[in-house]
């Protein structure tokens, strides 16, 4: 007689689903929605429990498993602009995890028995937690290496508005080709919350609202604070055409060079996972900065040899 521990089946599958969903978002470099992922992972755990309930054997069929996994991923990534690609990535990661389980089983000499024990959650919890930690560590490593934009250097940029200044950390991103339609100059993309301290409180309150850029413009003009704001057209992966709220700064300073009346494209969400940077810059100074960093090892080596 085979004994099934329902609580272990739920916990194991829910945790595995959460790690896989989180890994997909991390590898894709999209904003993390942990609460939504946790809820969907719990649904995945409930599905795993339902497989063992009387009269629910059909749920164990491979077609049902693939359909449920796809539906689970689509539900988890529904608010993401690239949900189909994220779903495909989730399925690929799930397949990779299944292959890893079979590999461990082969190493143990009994792949079928090992997979069956894992499926029924009859495993050592310290072993599982340790394996999960290693898996998450590998995901972190892949995330940090795989999501580097072209260039990848962090820069310090100073934004000046109304005589007040705010320092921000920016990523030099060669993929950021957003330009000011008025003069063709580079546009600094930054998280809008970095400007709250530089703008009037009533303007910051409008920016905090969950409204479209067009609706925010209407509210700004209603309070006669729309001066300096505009709508900037853009395109990105998953968004063939869109608008961003933009603000005309007094100046921005990049590597000692001032850009008078530079345009700031305001992002409602975070631009980096973990807060390593809060802006994206693709101007010429960024390119020069990247080239300078690329030459730096050779220069340092020459100085060491001279000494």
Residue pairs with C-beta under 8 A, 6 or more apart in sequence:
2 120
4 52
4 120
4 121
5 120
5 121
5 122
6 49
6 52
8 121
8 122
9 45
9 48
9 49
9 52
9 120
9 121
10 45
10 46
10 48
10 49
11 45
11 121
12 45
12 48
12 118
12 121
12 123
12 128
13 44
13 45
13 47
13 48
13 49
13 121
14 41
14 42
14 44
14 45
14 48
15 41
15 45
15 132
16 97
16 132
17 40
17 41
17 44
17 45
17 72
18 37
18 38
18 41
19 132
19 135
19 136
19 139
20 90
20 93
20 94
20 97
21 37
21 40
21 41
21 73
21 76
21 77
21 90
22 32
22 34
22 37
22 139
23 93
23 136
23 139
24 73
24 77
24 86
24 89
24 90
24 93
25 31
25 32
25 33
25 37
25 77
25 80
25 86
26 32
26 139
26 140
26 143
26 147
26 273
27 89
27 93
27 139
27 142
27 143
27 146
27 147
28 80
28 82
28 85
28 86
28 89
29 143
29 147
29 273
30 80
30 81
30 82
30 86
31 269
31 270
31 273
32 273
33 76
33 79
33 80
36 76
36 79
37 76
40 72
40 73
40 75
40 76
41 76
43 72
43 75
44 68
44 69
44 72
47 59
47 68
47 72
50 56
50 59
51 57
51 59
51 60
58 64
59 65
59 68
66 91
69 90
69 91
69 94
70 87
70 91
73 86
73 87
73 90
73 91
74 83
74 87
76 90
77 83
77 86
77 87
77 90
80 86
81 236
81 237
81 238
81 239
82 237
82 238
85 238
97 135
101 114
101 115
101 118
102 111
102 115
104 114
105 111
105 112
105 113
105 114
105 115
108 114
117 123
143 273
149 171
149 172
149 173
149 174
149 175
149 176
149 280
150 173
150 174
150 175
151 171
151 172
151 173
151 174
151 286
151 287
151 290
152 171
152 172
153 171
153 172
153 286
153 289
153 290
153 293
154 169
154 170
154 171
154 172
154 276
154 277
155 169
155 170
155 171
155 172
155 254
155 255
155 281
155 286
155 289
156 167
156 168
156 169
156 170
157 167
157 168
157 169
157 170
157 188
157 252
157 253
157 254
157 279
157 281
158 165
158 166
158 167
158 168
158 252
158 253
159 165
159 166
159 167
159 168
159 188
159 190
159 194
159 195
159 198
159 249
159 252
159 264
160 166
160 249
160 250
160 251
160 252
160 253
161 195
161 198
161 199
161 247
161 249
161 250
162 198
162 250
163 250
164 197
164 198
166 194
166 195
166 197
166 198
168 190
168 194
168 277
168 278
168 279
169 276
169 277
169 278
169 279
170 188
170 190
170 277
170 278
170 279
170 280
170 281
171 271
171 272
171 276
171 277
171 279
171 280
171 281
172 281
172 282
172 286
172 287
172 289
172 290
173 280
173 281
173 282
173 286
174 282
174 286
174 287
174 290
175 282
176 186
176 187
176 189
176 280
176 281
176 282
177 282
178 186
178 187
178 189
178 232
178 234
178 265
178 282
179 185
179 186
179 187
180 186
180 187
180 262
180 263
181 232
181 233
182 263
185 259
185 262
185 263
185 283
186 259
186 262
186 281
186 282
186 283
186 284
187 232
187 246
187 262
187 263
187 264
187 265
188 249
188 252
188 262
188 263
188 264
188 265
188 279
188 280
188 281
188 283
189 244
189 264
189 265
189 267
189 271
189 279
189 280
189 281
190 264
190 265
190 266
190 267
190 271
190 278
190 279
190 280
191 266
191 267
191 269
191 270
191 271
191 278
191 279
192 207
192 245
192 266
192 267
192 268
194 278
194 279
195 204
195 207
195 247
195 264
195 266
196 204
196 207
199 207
200 225
202 223
202 225
203 220
203 223
203 225
206 216
206 219
206 220
206 223
206 225
207 216
207 245
207 266
209 216
209 219
211 219
213 231
213 243
213 244
213 245
214 231
214 243
216 245
217 226
217 229
217 231
217 245
220 226
220 229
228 247
228 248
229 245
229 246
229 247
229 248
230 245
230 246
230 247
230 248
230 263
231 243
231 244
231 245
231 246
232 243
232 244
232 245
232 246
232 263
232 265
233 241
233 242
233 243
234 242
234 243
234 244
234 265
235 241
235 242
236 242
244 265
244 266
244 267
245 265
245 266
246 263
246 264
246 265
246 266
247 263
247 264
247 266
248 261
248 262
248 263
248 264
249 261
249 262
249 263
249 264
250 260
250 261
251 258
251 259
251 260
251 261
251 262
252 258
252 259
252 262
252 264
253 259
254 281
254 283
254 285
254 286
255 285
255 288
255 289
257 285
259 283
270 278
271 277
271 278
271 279
271 280
272 278
